[in-house]
Amino acid sequence: MAEDRSSLSGSRSYEELSEYWDTHSLADHWDETSPAEFELDVKSSALYFPVDRLLADKLRAVAASHGVSTETLLNLWLQERVADEARKAG
């Protein structure tokens, strides 16, 4: 654990901490807690697009034959195609 022991349970290991919270409620310690403030950036770096099932099956097979994941192959192919289109337009 990051510190010598947990502040609420007095536990000295993750196992002790787990055992403690299996039999106790945070309601028992509510007056010992303090508010926490933090920010989350929930923007995903992945976007999802529907792909025809038969086309997806073929893509999986080609990716497997190249020894890469379907996502890797699809991203490589899309990068190539977008680069080609950008060259034509530029």
N, C-alpha and C positions, 0 to 999 in steps of 0.2 A: 504494500500500500504506500501511497505517497508520503504519509506521515506515519508516526509510530503507532497511532491508533485512531479509530473513527471517533469524531467528537460526540455524536449522539449515542451510539451504541456501546462505546468503549471497546470495540472489537480491535484485535491486533492483526487480523488477516482477513482476506476476502471470504474465506470459509466461515470464520466466526461472524463476520458481517452478514453473510447470507443466512446463517442459522438464526441470528438475532431477528432479522426482519421477517423471517418465516413465522415468528411467534409474536411480533409486536406490530403496532400500527403507528404511522406518523402522527396520528391524532394524539398519541401519548406524549409527543414531543413538540407539538405545534407551537407552544409558547417559547421554545428554544430556537426556533428558526428565524431567518431574516429574509426579506425580499431579495431577489437576484435580478439584475438587469443585464440583458444581452441582446445582440442583434443577430438576425439570421438572414442570409442571402439565399433565398430558395429558388433562384434561377437555375434551371437545369442546363447542363452543357450538352444535353442530348435532345433531339427532336425526333418524334416518331411519325412515320408516314405509312399509310396502308399500302401493302404490296399484295398483288394477286397471289393466292396460295400456290398455284402451280409454278409461277415464276419464282416464288420464295423457295420452293422445294428444289428447283433447278439451281438456284443460287447457292443453296446449302451444299448441294452435291459438288459444284465447281469449287467452292471454298474448301471443302474437305479434300478434294483432289490436289489442291495447292498447299494443303497443310496450314491454312489460316482460318480464322473465325469468319463467319458470314459477315459480321459487322465490319471487320477489317477489309475484306474484299470489296464490299459495297462502298465503303468510304474511299478506297483507292480508285475504284472505277469512277465514282462521282467526281473526285478531284480531277482526274484526267479529263473527263468530259467537260467539266466547267472550265478548266484551263483552256481547252480547245475552243470552246465557245467564246471565251474572253479574248483569245488571240484573233478570232474571226471578226469580232465586233470592234476591236481596238485598232 
